[in-house]
Amino acid sequence: MPRIAGLIREDVSTVLERDPAAKSRLEVFLCYSGLHAVWFYRINHWLWDRGFLLLARWLSQVARFLTGIEIHPGATIGRRLFIDHGLGVVIGETAIVGDDVTLYQGVTLGGTGKEHGKRHPTIEDNVVIGGGAKVLGNITVGRNSRIGAGSVVLRNVPEHSTVVGVPGHIIFRNGERVVITDPKQINDPLSEALAAVATEVSRLRERVQRLEGSEAAAEPLSASLQRIMEDIDYQI
Ligand SMILES: CC(C)(COP(=O)(O)OP(=O)(O)OC[C@H]1O[C@@H](n2cnc3c(N)ncnc32)[C@H](O)[C@@H]1OP(=O)(O)O)[C@@H](O)C(=O)NCCC(=O)NCCS
């Protein structure tokens, strides 16, 4: 019992730390449906682990009715999960969520519909997933990464990365801007096209300089092209 009270206190403190809108412990305790959903989940997971599968599933549907958040009791969830606003959040049966994760409303940690067994994502510690983002399949989002609102993520995300878009692609890694990333890790035809154009521009500039003689000063690149050329050299 003291342990449960301790966990509840910890969850309430987490919300006060992460949500500037939270004003008091009592408000957080009473008004944050994301917390209520997590507390329901803790009970349901306990039942699930002890073989009360139907009861656990039924209670998870009661929790969904009350909070608008559906967490499968078979999911594995770490400490201090904060689901902000919460409505429409879905966490699938084989999802694994680490410690200190934040999910906004409408986030799905779901399957692609094509896999069996472990078919939901693994979200490592300290990840933030923006509103409406869909993270699908047995993939891993590395710790300290951020997924932008509205993204659809279908591939592994390395640690310390920011991913946006549909399909999700990396825009920051380890604090550095990334336009062109390893094509094996993202599926972004626009990035591939930009890489090909920038490589060609670079080759042509060298050729023109050779033909004009090394004393001829090269025209400066436009700022946007300069940025792309620099990003090409940044390999993840
Ligand atoms: C992804 C996110 C974390 C990036 O934040 P950031 O590091 O401050 O990055 P910036 O705002 O500087 O944006 C960097 C680039 O990504 C783009 N971008 C940011 N968020 C995006 C998103 N969700 N989808 C698509 N592109 C996005 C920006 O337009 C910008 O592009 P540009 O450099 O070509 O102009 C943030 O934008 C986000 O989506 N947070 C989720 C917040 C949320 O869901 N809140 C719900 C509260 S209820």
The ligand as a Gaussian input file, in Angstrom:
#p B3LYP/6-31G(d) Opt

LIG

0 1
 C        8.752000      18.085000     -33.633000
 C        8.926000      19.142000     -32.572000
 C        9.285000      18.497000     -31.239000
 C       10.120000      20.007000     -33.076000
 O       10.334000      21.100000     -32.242000
 P       11.683000      21.974000     -32.425000
 O       12.897000      21.155000     -32.146000
 O       11.502000      23.216000     -31.625000
 O       11.759000      22.253000     -33.974000
 P       11.291000      23.542000     -34.810000
 O        9.990000      24.054000     -34.312000
 O       12.446000      24.482000     -34.885000
 O       11.031000      22.923000     -36.246000
 C       12.094000      22.443000     -37.051000
 C       11.536000      22.157000     -38.430000
 O       10.609000      21.080000     -38.364000
 C        9.313000      21.477000     -38.834000
 N        8.327000      20.854000     -37.956000
 C        8.207000      21.017000     -36.618000
 N        7.223000      20.268000     -36.140000
 C        6.693000      19.599000     -37.185000
 C        5.643000      18.652000     -37.309000
 N        4.968000      18.251000     -36.254000
 N        5.380000      18.156000     -38.554000
 C        6.094000      18.563000     -39.627000
 N        7.114000      19.461000     -39.570000
 C        7.400000      19.973000     -38.354000
 C        9.318000      23.003000     -38.714000
 O        8.426000      23.591000     -39.648000
 C       10.748000      23.336000     -39.019000
 O       10.974000      23.247000     -40.421000
 P       11.948000      24.309000     -41.194000
 O       13.241000      24.302000     -40.436000
 O       12.048000      23.751000     -42.567000
 O       11.246000      25.619000     -41.092000
 C        7.656000      20.013000     -32.360000
 O        7.434000      20.847000     -33.476000
 C        6.390000      19.158000     -32.137000
 O        5.739000      18.708000     -33.075000
 N        6.081000      18.942000     -30.845000
 C        4.870000      18.226000     -30.427000
 C        4.042000      19.123000     -29.551000
 C        2.616000      18.614000     -29.372000
 O        2.198000      17.618000     -29.890000
 N        1.890000      19.359000     -28.593000
 C        0.534000      19.006000     -28.275000
 C        0.140000      19.793000     -27.058000
 S       -1.500000      19.504000     -26.662000

